[in-house]
Amino acid sequence: MATDPTLQRESARRAAAWPLAGRARRSLATILLGALALLVLAVLGWWTYGGVKASIESARADFLRAALDAKVAALKVEGAGAARRADFAVPALADEPDAAIDAYAFDANGLLRSAVRHRDTIAAAGLDHWGARGVVLRDPGRDLTAAPVAPEDLADQPLTRLVEQAVIARSAADPRARRGVLLAPYRNYVGEEVIGAWQWLPAQDLGVAVEVPAAAAYAPMRYLAIAVQVIFAMLLIAVAIVVGASVSFAELRREERQLGQYRLEAKIEEGGMATVHRAVHALLKRPTAIKILKPHLATEELIARFEREVTLASRLQHPATVEIFDYGRTRSGTFYYAMEFIDGLTLAQIVERHGALAVPRVAHVLKQVCESLREAHGKGLVHRDVKPQNIMLCERGGESDVVKVLDWGLIKDVHAAEGEDITRFARVLGTPLYMPPERVRDPSQADPLVDIYGLGAVAYLLLTGKRLFEAPNDFDLQRLVVEVDAARVARVAAQPIPPALDELVARCLAKDRAARPQSVDEMIEVLVALLRAQPWTQEDAARWWRERGNARQPATRAEVKAPPPKEAPTDGAQQRPDPHHPRREPAAAGGPAPAPPRERARTTP
């Protein structure tokens, strides 16, 4: 059905713009959350500062009231017998042990009536005799200790705030209105910033004031303000870092979900070197499998080898070989490549769930695997990790039991110049059960005979439903691979095994490399002959997938457990045991085999 080109372009534009729009929304949301957090921190900081400031001001007010009460008491005692005269003076108020406190008396005209702490400053400024009858307590408008002022320049200046409030309250009837505290800094009679307390004494018709420098009184406030500013600045920096990290993390998460044109949907598998994700091409909507190299292994050397291996595997075009579409790196340096997504079951899963396969089906499967490897071997490439977990059966193009050879992570070009490669990881990534003896001794060993041995071990599992060897640990398993000959398939299998197939598997598993088939073509020749005698048709395969292939797991690899003995599988016609090949349990070297443990998975996704 034809599609409007305009709609196609619009769909492509929206698909390309979607990641950017999502990124913009996430970044904006992160910034808004950061701003909100900063606002909340600012409010909390201001509230804390205000609470501490109120507490300090309350403490200073109590101090000033106490000091004022002491001075008032002293004034009343000394002036109790004195008449109310204009030249009344209280010299005792000047004898103040705490030099920071200034206590003095003044009359209704604002004239100073006692000694003061700043008498030297007053004398130096020439203000000790200005005014009609003495020093008038006016606000000089500036600090006299820094810049003296002429007396005539102060004639129009107002009284200090404290003296002005006290004189105004002189006529108040309520005694509580005739005293007060000024906690907001103001200038005193020499221009110094102070806070103070005052009280008007009707009996003497005098006001009494107590003042302390605001800088000394509010020194803790200054330190608190500095501390709050520093903390707020640190919080601002922290929020900025968090916002920046969140944006960077969101970008990394976006890269994790969007690799080039591929949108990741779910993780399928995780192995030693990489993870495999199910993905969809953003424009083609084609299901894809994405293999991502783990960041902590992504050294430049390993990435170079990994890229080389992807390049080698991408040269293979046989239908039975998994197809590689694309590869690249994200902006953060994560290496990945895209390959076809296969919805099927591995041979390991099939044997684990359903037991051994019928002979015709085994021949059908092995023939396709051999054809895939024939192309690789013809180009000088060796798989080096042939095992049931890396061979998948699926339905493709209307056909059933289509083979896909997976996981070419250990592929090697035997014609390339010899050099260090990821073979140093081979013991960890390879599975000893499917390694030939020479590769157990030397993991770097690579030629077609390595893959042929692996095919023999796979055939053994498919025909018998049993592992080639059983051992409690890898060390003993490797010893068996190197030293012990495997039992013949015909002696172990519950179904009759054609002599040609029994001989072929035995040759593949030979310790002597010269005794093995020297190419997969020899194997294909035997398998083709078997299929002529016992064909495995598409009808047989389709029936199996209809009846048993529903519980498939896309592109995953289950480890193989040794299944219990089963009767011959029902793939096709039921077969009876051949009396010439009675079933026997395989003998282990040196006596009965120990209880078989489950094989630990060693896979490279």
C-alpha positions as CSV (number, residue, x, y, z in Angstrom):
1,M,0.0,0.0,0.0
2,A,1.4,3.4,-1.0
3,T,2.2,5.9,1.6
4,D,2.1,9.7,1.3
5,P,5.7,11.0,1.1
6,T,4.7,14.0,3.2
7,L,3.5,11.8,5.9
8,Q,6.7,9.8,5.7
9,R,8.8,12.9,6.1
10,E,6.7,14.2,9.0
11,S,6.9,10.8,10.7
12,A,10.7,10.8,10.3
13,R,10.9,14.4,11.6
14,R,8.9,13.6,14.7
15,A,10.9,10.4,15.3
16,A,14.2,12.4,15.1
17,A,12.9,15.3,17.2
18,W,11.4,13.1,20.0
19,P,14.7,12.5,21.8
20,L,15.5,16.2,21.7
21,A,12.1,17.2,23.0
22,G,12.3,14.7,25.8
23,R,15.8,15.8,26.7
24,A,14.6,19.5,26.8
25,R,11.7,18.6,29.1
26,R,13.9,16.6,31.4
27,S,16.5,19.3,31.6
28,L,13.9,22.0,32.3
29,A,12.3,19.9,35.0
30,T,15.7,19.3,36.6
31,I,16.5,23.0,36.6
32,L,13.1,23.9,38.1
33,L,13.6,21.3,40.8
34,G,17.0,22.8,41.6
35,A,15.6,26.3,41.7
36,L,12.9,25.1,44.1
37,A,15.4,23.4,46.3
38,L,17.5,26.5,46.4
39,L,14.5,28.7,47.3
40,V,13.5,26.3,50.1
41,L,17.1,26.4,51.4
42,A,17.1,30.2,51.2
43,V,13.9,30.5,53.2
44,L,15.1,28.1,55.8
45,G,18.4,30.0,56.0
46,W,16.6,33.3,56.4
47,W,14.3,31.9,59.0
48,T,17.2,30.6,61.0
49,Y,19.0,33.9,60.7
50,G,16.0,35.8,61.8
51,G,15.4,33.5,64.8
52,V,19.0,33.8,66.0
53,K,18.9,37.6,65.4
54,A,15.8,37.9,67.5
55,S,17.4,35.9,70.3
56,I,20.5,38.0,70.3
57,E,18.5,41.3,70.2
58,S,16.4,40.0,73.2
59,A,19.6,39.2,75.1
60,R,21.0,42.7,74.3
61,A,17.7,44.4,75.4
62,D,17.8,42.5,78.7
63,F,21.5,43.6,79.2
64,L,20.7,47.2,78.4
65,R,17.8,47.3,80.8
66,A,19.8,45.8,83.6
67,A,22.6,48.3,83.0
68,L,20.1,51.1,82.9
69,D,18.5,50.0,86.1
70,A,21.9,50.0,87.8
71,K,22.7,53.5,86.6
72,V,19.3,54.8,87.6
73,A,19.7,53.4,91.1
74,A,23.1,55.0,91.4
75,L,21.8,58.4,90.2
76,K,18.9,58.3,92.7
77,V,21.1,57.5,95.6
78,E,23.7,60.2,94.8
79,G,21.2,62.9,93.9
80,A,18.6,62.1,96.5
81,G,19.4,65.2,98.7
82,A,20.2,67.6,95.9
83,A,17.9,70.3,94.7
84,R,16.6,70.3,91.1
85,R,19.0,72.7,89.5
86,A,20.0,73.4,86.0
87,D,23.6,72.6,86.7
88,F,22.9,69.3,88.3
89,A,25.6,66.8,87.5
90,V,26.2,63.1,88.3
91,P,29.9,62.4,88.0
92,A,29.5,58.8,89.3
93,L,28.0,57.7,86.0
94,A,31.3,58.3,84.4
95,D,33.1,55.8,86.6
96,E,32.3,52.8,84.4
97,P,34.6,49.8,84.7
98,D,33.4,48.4,81.3
99,A,34.9,50.9,78.8
100,A,32.4,49.7,76.1
101,I,29.4,51.0,78.1
102,D,28.7,54.7,77.9
103,A,26.3,56.0,80.7
104,Y,25.3,59.6,81.1
105,A,22.5,61.9,82.2
106,F,20.9,64.8,80.2
107,D,18.1,67.4,80.8
108,A,15.0,68.4,78.9
109,N,17.1,70.5,76.5
110,G,19.4,67.7,75.6
111,L,22.2,69.2,77.6
112,L,24.8,66.7,79.0
113,R,24.6,66.6,82.8
114,S,27.3,64.0,83.6
115,A,30.7,62.8,82.6
116,V,30.8,60.6,79.5
117,R,33.0,57.9,78.0
118,H,33.8,60.1,75.0
119,R,34.9,63.2,76.9
120,D,38.3,63.2,75.2
121,T,36.7,63.1,71.7
122,I,34.4,65.9,72.7
123,A,37.3,68.0,73.9
124,A,39.4,67.3,70.8
125,A,36.5,68.4,68.6
126,G,36.1,71.6,70.6
127,L,32.6,70.8,71.6
128,D,33.0,70.7,75.4
129,H,31.8,74.3,75.7
130,W,29.7,74.8,72.7
131,G,26.0,75.7,73.1
132,A,24.6,78.2,75.7
133,R,25.2,76.1,78.8
134,G,27.3,73.1,77.8
135,V,27.3,70.2,75.5
136,V,24.1,69.5,73.6
137,L,23.7,65.8,72.7
138,R,23.1,66.2,68.9
139,D,23.6,63.8,66.1
140,P,26.7,65.1,64.3
141,G,25.8,63.2,61.1
142,R,29.2,61.5,60.9
143,D,31.9,59.9,63.0
144,L,33.8,62.7,64.9
145,T,36.7,60.4,65.7
146,A,37.4,60.1,62.0
147,A,36.5,63.6,60.8
148,P,36.0,66.4,63.4
149,V,33.4,69.1,62.7
150,A,33.1,72.7,63.7
151,P,30.7,73.5,66.5
152,E,28.8,76.0,64.4
153,D,28.1,73.2,61.8
154,L,26.2,71.3,64.5
155,A,23.8,74.0,65.4
156,D,21.1,72.8,63.1
157,Q,21.6,69.1,63.7
158,P,18.8,67.2,65.6
159,L,19.2,65.6,69.0
160,T,20.3,62.0,68.9
161,R,17.5,59.5,68.5
162,L,17.7,58.3,72.1
163,V,17.7,61.8,73.6
164,E,14.9,62.9,71.4
165,Q,12.7,60.0,72.4
166,A,13.4,60.5,76.1
167,V,12.6,64.3,75.9
168,I,9.3,63.6,74.1
169,A,8.4,60.9,76.7
170,R,9.1,63.4,79.5
171,S,5.5,64.4,79.9
172,A,4.0,60.9,79.6
173,A,1.8,59.9,82.5
174,D,2.5,56.2,82.2
175,P,5.8,55.3,83.9
176,R,6.3,52.5,81.3
177,A,6.2,55.1,78.5
178,R,9.1,57.0,80.2
179,R,11.6,54.3,79.4
180,G,12.7,52.5,76.3
181,V,15.2,50.5,74.4
182,L,16.6,51.2,70.9
183,L,18.0,48.0,69.4
184,A,18.3,49.5,65.9
185,P,21.7,51.1,65.6
186,Y,21.8,54.9,65.6
187,R,24.5,57.6,65.8
188,N,25.3,59.0,69.3
189,Y,26.7,62.4,70.1
190,V,30.1,61.6,68.6
191,G,28.7,59.9,65.5
192,E,29.4,56.3,66.6
193,E,26.8,53.6,65.7
194,V,25.3,52.4,69.1
195,I,22.3,50.8,70.6
196,G,20.9,52.0,74.0
197,A,18.3,52.2,76.7
198,W,16.9,55.3,78.4
199,Q,14.6,56.3,81.2
200,W,13.2,59.7,82.3
201,L,13.3,60.5,86.0
202,P,10.6,62.9,86.9
203,A,11.9,63.5,90.4
204,Q,15.2,64.8,89.0
205,D,13.7,65.9,85.7
206,L,16.7,64.2,84.0
207,G,17.1,61.4,81.5
208,V,19.5,58.6,82.0
209,A,21.0,56.7,79.0
210,V,23.1,53.6,78.6
211,E,24.7,52.9,75.2
212,V,27.0,50.3,73.8
213,P,28.7,50.2,70.4
214,A,26.5,48.4,67.9
215,A,29.6,46.6,66.4
216,A,30.4,45.1,69.8
217,A,26.8,44.3,70.7
218,Y,26.0,42.6,67.4
219,A,29.4,41.0,66.7
220,P,27.9,37.5,66.9
221,M,25.3,38.7,64.4
222,R,28.1,39.7,62.0
223,Y,29.7,36.3,62.4
224,L,26.4,34.6,62.0
225,A,25.7,36.6,58.8
226,I,29.1,35.6,57.4
227,A,28.5,32.0,58.3
228,V,25.0,32.1,56.7
229,Q,26.4,33.7,53.6
230,V,29.1,31.1,53.4
231,I,26.7,28.2,54.0
232,F,24.3,29.7,51.4
233,A,27.0,30.0,48.9
234,M,28.1,26.4,49.5
235,L,24.5,25.3,49.2
236,L,24.2,27.3,46.0
237,I,27.3,25.6,44.6
238,A,26.0,22.2,45.8
239,V,22.7,22.7,44.1
240,A,24.4,23.8,40.9
241,I,26.6,20.7,41.1
242,V,23.5,18.5,41.7
243,V,21.6,20.2,38.8
244,G,24.6,19.8,36.5
245,A,25.1,16.2,37.6
246,S,21.4,15.5,37.1
247,V,21.5,17.0,33.6
248,S,24.6,14.9,32.9
249,F,23.0,11.8,34.4
250,A,19.8,12.4,32.4
251,E,22.0,12.8,29.3
252,L,23.7,9.5,30.1
253,R,20.4,7.8,30.8
254,R,19.1,9.2,27.4
255,E,22.2,7.7,25.8
256,E,21.5,4.4,27.6
257,R,18.0,4.4,26.2
258,Q,18.8,5.8,22.8
259,L,21.9,4.6,21.0
260,G,22.1,6.3,17.6
261,Q,18.9,5.4,15.7
262,Y,18.1,2.6,18.1
263,R,15.8,3.0,21.1
264,L,16.5,0.5,23.9
265,E,13.5,-1.3,25.4
266,A,14.7,-4.0,27.8
267,K,17.8,-5.8,28.8
268,I,17.9,-9.4,27.5
269,E,21.1,-10.7,29.0
270,E,24.3,-9.7,30.8
271,G,27.6,-11.4,30.5
272,G,31.2,-10.9,31.5
273,M,32.1,-8.3,28.9
274,A,28.8,-6.8,27.7
275,T,25.1,-6.6,28.0
276,V,22.5,-7.3,25.3
277,H,19.3,-5.2,25.0
278,R,16.2,-5.5,22.9
279,A,15.8,-2.4,20.8
280,V,13.8,-0.9,18.0
281,H,15.1,1.2,15.1
282,A,13.6,4.7,15.5
283,L,12.5,5.0,11.9
284,L,12.3,1.5,10.5
285,K,10.6,0.2,13.7
286,R,12.7,-3.0,13.1
287,P,13.4,-5.2,16.2
288,T,17.1,-5.2,16.9
289,A,19.5,-6.6,19.5
290,I,22.1,-4.2,20.8
291,K,25.3,-5.4,22.4
292,I,26.9,-2.8,24.7
293,L,30.5,-3.2,26.0
294,K,30.6,-2.7,29.8
295,P,32.2,0.7,30.6
296,H,34.6,-0.6,33.2
297,L,36.1,-2.9,30.5
298,A,36.2,-0.3,27.8
299,T,39.9,0.3,27.7
300,E,41.2,1.6,24.4
301,E,43.0,-1.6,23.7
302,L,40.0,-3.8,24.4
303,I,37.7,-1.5,22.4
304,A,40.1,-1.8,19.4
305,R,40.0,-5.6,19.6
306,F,36.3,-5.5,20.1
307,E,35.8,-3.4,17.0
308,R,38.0,-5.7,15.1
309,E,36.0,-8.7,16.1
310,V,32.7,-6.9,15.1
311,T,34.3,-6.0,11.8
312,L,35.3,-9.6,11.2
313,A,31.8,-11.0,12.2
314,S,30.1,-8.4,9.9
315,R,31.9,-10.0,6.9
316,L,29.8,-13.1,7.3
317,Q,26.6,-13.3,5.2
318,H,25.4,-16.9,5.6
319,P,21.7,-17.0,6.6
320,A,22.6,-19.3,9.6
321,T,24.9,-16.6,11.0
322,V,23.5,-13.8,13.1
323,E,23.6,-10.6,11.0
324,I,25.3,-7.4,12.3
325,F,23.7,-4.2,11.1
326,D,25.7,-1.4,12.6
327,Y,28.2,-0.4,15.3
328,G,29.5,2.8,16.9
329,R,30.2,4.8,20.0
330,T,28.1,7.1,22.0
331,R,29.3,10.6,23.0
332,S,30.2,9.2,26.4
333,G,32.5,6.6,24.7
334,T,30.3,3.6,25.2
335,F,30.9,1.1,22.4
336,Y,27.9,-0.9,20.9
337,Y,26.8,-2.7,17.9
338,A,23.4,-3.7,16.5
339,M,22.4,-7.1,15.2
340,E,19.3,-8.9,14.2
341,F,16.9,-9.8,16.9
342,I,16.1,-13.5,17.1
343,D,12.9,-14.8,18.7
344,G,13.7,-18.4,19.4
345,L,15.3,-21.0,21.7
346,T,18.9,-22.0,22.1
347,L,19.8,-25.6,21.8
348,A,20.7,-25.5,25.5
349,Q,17.1,-24.4,26.4
350,I,15.6,-27.0,24.1
351,V,17.6,-29.9,25.6
352,E,16.9,-28.6,29.1
353,R,13.2,-28.5,28.6
354,H,12.5,-31.4,26.2
355,G,15.5,-33.7,26.4
356,A,17.5,-35.2,23.5
357,L,16.5,-34.4,19.9
358,A,15.7,-37.0,17.3
359,V,18.5,-38.0,15.0
360,P,17.0,-36.5,11.8
361,R,16.5,-33.2,13.6
362,V,20.1,-33.2,15.0
363,A,21.4,-33.8,11.5
364,H,19.3,-31.0,10.2
365,V,20.6,-28.6,12.8
366,L,24.2,-29.6,12.6
367,K,24.2,-29.2,8.8
368,Q,23.1,-25.6,9.1
369,V,25.7,-24.9,11.8
370,C,28.4,-26.5,9.6
371,E,27.4,-24.3,6.7
372,S,27.6,-21.2,8.8
373,L,31.1,-22.2,10.0
374,R,32.1,-23.2,6.4
375,E,31.7,-19.6,5.3
376,A,33.7,-18.4,8.3
377,H,36.5,-20.9,7.9
378,G,36.7,-20.1,4.2
379,K,37.4,-16.5,5.1
380,G,40.1,-17.5,7.7
381,L,37.8,-16.9,10.7
382,V,37.3,-19.2,13.7
383,H,34.4,-18.9,16.1
384,R,36.2,-20.5,19.1
385,D,33.1,-20.6,21.3
386,V,30.8,-23.2,19.6
387,K,28.4,-24.4,22.3
388,P,24.6,-25.0,22.7
389,Q,24.1,-21.6,24.3
390,N,25.4,-19.9,21.1
391,I,23.2,-21.8,18.6
392,M,19.6,-20.7,18.4
393,L,16.6,-22.3,16.6
394,C,13.8,-20.0,15.4
395,E,11.1,-19.6,12.8
396,R,12.1,-17.2,9.9
397,G,10.5,-16.5,6.6
398,G,7.9,-19.1,7.0
399,E,10.4,-21.8,7.8
400,S,10.9,-23.6,11.1
401,D,14.1,-24.9,12.7
402,V,16.1,-22.1,11.2
403,V,19.6,-22.0,12.8
404,K,21.3,-18.8,13.9
405,V,24.9,-19.1,15.2
406,L,25.4,-16.3,17.8
407,D,28.1,-14.7,19.9
408,W,31.1,-14.3,17.7
409,G,32.9,-12.5,20.6
410,L,35.9,-14.8,20.4
411,I,36.2,-14.8,16.7
412,K,39.8,-14.7,15.3
413,D,41.3,-14.2,11.9
414,V,43.9,-17.0,11.6
415,H,45.5,-15.2,8.6
416,A,46.0,-11.9,10.5
417,A,49.3,-10.9,12.0
418,E,49.7,-12.5,15.4
419,G,49.4,-10.1,18.3
420,E,47.9,-9.8,21.7
421,D,44.1,-10.0,21.6
422,I,41.3,-10.8,24.0
423,T,42.5,-14.4,24.2
424,R,43.8,-13.5,27.6
425,F,40.1,-13.5,28.6
426,A,39.5,-16.8,26.9
427,R,39.6,-19.0,30.0
428,V,37.0,-16.9,31.7
429,L,34.7,-16.5,28.6
430,G,35.1,-19.9,27.1
431,T,33.4,-23.0,28.4
432,P,35.9,-25.9,29.0
433,L,33.2,-28.5,28.3
434,Y,33.2,-27.5,24.6
435,M,36.9,-26.7,24.3
436,P,39.3,-29.1,22.7
437,P,42.2,-30.3,24.7
438,E,44.7,-28.1,22.9
439,R,42.7,-25.0,23.7
440,V,42.4,-26.0,27.3
441,R,46.2,-26.0,27.4
442,D,46.5,-22.9,25.3
443,P,43.4,-20.6,25.0
444,S,45.0,-18.7,22.1
445,Q,44.8,-21.8,19.9
446,A,42.6,-21.0,16.9
447,D,42.0,-23.1,13.8
448,P,38.9,-24.8,12.3
449,L,39.6,-28.0,14.3
450,V,38.7,-26.0,17.4
451,D,35.2,-25.4,16.1
452,I,34.9,-29.0,14.9
453,Y,35.5,-30.3,18.4
454,G,32.9,-27.9,19.8
455,L,30.4,-29.2,17.2
456,G,31.1,-32.8,18.3
457,A,30.4,-31.8,21.9
458,V,27.2,-30.1,20.9
459,A,26.1,-33.2,18.9
460,Y,26.8,-35.4,21.9
461,L,24.4,-33.2,24.0
462,L,21.7,-33.1,21.4
463,L,21.7,-36.9,20.8
464,T,22.0,-38.0,24.4
465,G,20.6,-35.2,26.5
466,K,23.7,-35.4,28.6
467,R,26.9,-33.4,29.0
468,L,30.1,-34.8,27.6
469,F,31.8,-34.9,31.0
470,E,30.6,-34.4,34.6
471,A,33.0,-32.9,37.2
472,P,32.6,-31.1,40.5
473,N,34.7,-28.1,39.4
474,D,36.4,-26.5,36.4
475,F,39.8,-27.9,37.2
476,D,38.6,-31.5,37.2
477,L,36.5,-30.8,34.1
478,Q,39.6,-29.6,32.2
479,R,41.5,-32.6,33.3
480,L,38.8,-34.9,31.9
481,V,38.8,-32.9,28.7
482,V,42.5,-33.3,28.3
483,E,43.0,-36.9,29.5
484,V,39.7,-38.9,29.2
485,D,38.1,-40.1,26.0
486,A,34.4,-39.5,25.8
487,A,32.0,-42.4,25.7
488,R,30.6,-43.3,22.3
489,V,27.2,-41.6,21.6
490,A,25.6,-45.0,20.6
491,R,26.4,-46.4,24.1
492,V,24.8,-43.4,25.9
493,A,21.9,-42.3,23.9
494,A,18.4,-43.7,24.6
495,Q,17.6,-43.8,20.8
496,P,19.4,-45.8,18.1
497,I,22.3,-43.8,16.6
498,P,23.3,-44.5,13.0
499,P,26.9,-45.9,12.9
500,A,27.9,-43.1,10.5
501,L,26.7,-40.4,12.9
502,D,28.2,-42.2,15.9
503,E,31.6,-42.4,14.1
504,L,31.4,-38.8,13.0
505,V,30.8,-37.5,16.6
506,A,33.6,-39.8,17.9
507,R,36.0,-38.3,15.3
508,C,35.1,-34.8,16.2
509,L,35.8,-35.5,19.9
510,A,39.1,-37.1,19.2
511,K,42.1,-36.0,21.4
512,D,44.3,-36.4,18.4
513,R,43.8,-33.4,16.1
514,A,44.7,-35.5,13.0
515,A,41.9,-38.0,13.7
516,R,39.2,-35.2,13.6
517,P,37.5,-34.2,10.3
518,Q,39.8,-31.7,8.8
519,S,37.0,-29.5,7.5
520,V,33.3,-29.0,8.1
521,D,32.7,-30.2,4.5
522,E,33.5,-33.7,5.7
523,M,30.8,-33.4,8.3
524,I,28.3,-31.9,5.9
525,E,28.8,-34.8,3.6
526,V,27.9,-37.3,6.3
527,L,24.9,-35.2,7.5
528,V,23.5,-34.9,4.0
529,A,23.6,-38.7,3.6
530,L,21.9,-39.1,6.9
531,L,19.1,-36.7,6.0
532,R,18.5,-38.6,2.7
533,A,17.9,-41.7,4.8
534,Q,16.0,-40.0,7.6
535,P,14.7,-36.7,6.5
536,W,13.6,-33.9,8.8
537,T,10.9,-32.1,6.9
538,Q,9.4,-28.6,7.4
539,E,6.2,-30.3,8.4
540,D,8.0,-32.1,11.3
541,A,9.6,-28.8,12.3
542,A,6.4,-26.8,12.1
543,R,4.6,-29.4,14.2
544,W,7.2,-29.2,16.9
545,W,7.1,-25.4,17.1
546,R,3.3,-25.4,17.2
547,E,3.3,-27.9,20.1
548,R,6.4,-27.0,22.1
549,G,7.8,-23.8,20.8
550,N,5.5,-21.4,22.6
551,A,7.6,-20.8,25.7
552,R,10.5,-19.2,23.7
553,Q,12.8,-16.7,25.2
554,P,14.3,-14.2,22.7
555,A,18.0,-14.2,22.4
556,T,18.7,-15.5,25.8
557,R,21.0,-18.4,26.8
558,A,20.1,-20.8,29.6
559,E,22.7,-23.0,31.1
560,V,22.4,-26.7,30.5
561,K,21.4,-29.0,33.3
562,A,21.9,-32.7,33.1
563,P,18.3,-33.8,32.4
564,P,17.0,-37.1,33.8
565,P,17.0,-40.1,31.4
566,K,14.1,-39.9,29.0
567,E,12.7,-42.1,26.4
568,A,13.5,-41.4,22.8
569,P,12.0,-38.0,21.8
570,T,8.8,-37.9,19.9
571,D,10.2,-35.6,17.2
572,G,8.6,-37.5,14.2
573,A,8.1,-41.2,14.6
574,Q,8.7,-43.0,17.8
575,Q,11.9,-45.0,17.6
576,R,12.9,-48.2,19.5
577,P,16.3,-49.0,20.9
578,D,18.6,-50.9,18.6
579,P,19.5,-54.3,20.1
580,H,22.9,-54.0,18.6
581,H,23.5,-50.8,20.6
582,P,22.2,-51.4,24.1
583,R,22.0,-48.4,26.3
584,R,24.9,-48.1,28.8
585,E,25.9,-45.4,31.2
586,P,29.2,-43.7,30.3
587,A,32.2,-44.8,32.4
588,A,34.2,-42.1,34.0
589,A,37.9,-42.4,34.4
590,G,38.9,-44.0,37.7
591,G,35.4,-45.0,38.8
592,P,31.9,-43.7,39.0
593,A,31.4,-40.0,38.2
594,P,30.5,-37.7,41.1
595,A,27.1,-36.1,41.4
596,P,26.9,-33.8,38.4
597,P,26.8,-30.1,39.4
598,R,25.2,-27.5,37.2
599,E,27.6,-26.0,34.8
600,R,28.4,-22.4,35.6
601,A,27.5,-20.1,32.8
602,R,30.3,-18.5,30.9
603,T,28.9,-16.4,28.2
604,T,29.8,-13.4,26.3
605,P,26.5,-11.6,25.4
